[in-house]
Amino acid sequence: MQKQVLFIFNYYKSMAFWSFIVTLAVTIINPELILALSIKLFLIFVLWFMISDRKVRQRLRFYRISGVSNIKFFTVIYLFDGLLTTVFLILIKGFT
């Protein structure tokens, strides 16, 4: 179980920059937590549909090898990303 989570976090590192850019854009436009988490959930669904494409799925093969199901993969990514987004928005609101 711990290895699986480490594999997921290893994949998340490649997405972290883009996730932070989305968080910054949401913060600039309208820094509401529900809006930010809703946008992140939408992006997770977009990623899910991308993985249904065979070529994209082949690029993400390593998480399949480690025995991580799609649901666990996307749930852990969303929870971790949501936690980071929540902390960031609370800190931003605390300083403004």
N, C-alpha and C positions, 0 to 999 in steps of 0.2 A: 504494500500500500504506500509506504513512504517513497519507494523508488518511483512509483507511478506519479505521485505528486511532484517529485523532482523533475521527471520528464516533462510534465505539463508546464512547470515554471520555467524550464529551459526553453520551451517553445514560446512561452509568454514574453521572454526577454526580447525576442525578435519583434514582437508587436508592441512593446511598451512605449516606444517613442511615438508611434502613431496614436496610441491610446491617449498619451499625454497631450498631443496636439489637439485631439478632439475635446479633451477636458478643458484645455485652455480656450478653445473656440466657444464652448458652451459657457464658460465663465465670463468671457468678454460679452457675449450676446445677452445671456440671462442666467445668472449664477444660482439657479434653483436645483436642489438635489434631485427631486423627482424627475425633472427634465433631463438632467445629465444621466441618471440611471436608466431612464427610458431609451435614450439615444444609444447608450452602451448595449442595452438588451437588443435593440434593433440591429446594431452592428454584429452582435453575436449570431443572430439569425441569418444575416447576410453571409457571414463566414460559414455557417452551417450549410447554406445552399451552395456556396462555392466548393465545399468539400464533396458535395454530391457529384461535382464534375470530376471525371476520371483523372484528368491530367493534374489537377490541383491535389487530389487525394494522393497521387503517387509521390508528390513532393513532401507530403506530411506523413509519410509511411512510418517514421520512427515511433510515433505514439501508438500505432497499431501493434507494432512488434512488442512493446512493453505490456500489452494486455489492457490498455485503457479503453473503455467504451466511449462512444461519442458523447453520450449523456454526461458521463463523469468528466470528460475532457472539457466540454463547454460549461458545465456547472462550475467547475473549479476556476476556470478562466474568468467567468462572469463574477463570481464571488470575490476573487482576489482583485480584479479590476474595479469592481464596485466599492470595495473597501478602500482602495487607494484613491478613488475619485471622491468618496465621502470625506476622507481625512483631508484631502486637498481643499475641497470646497468649505469645510468647516474652518480650516486655517485661514483661507482667504476672507471669509466672512468675519472672522475674529479680528482681522487687521483693518477692515473697512468700516 
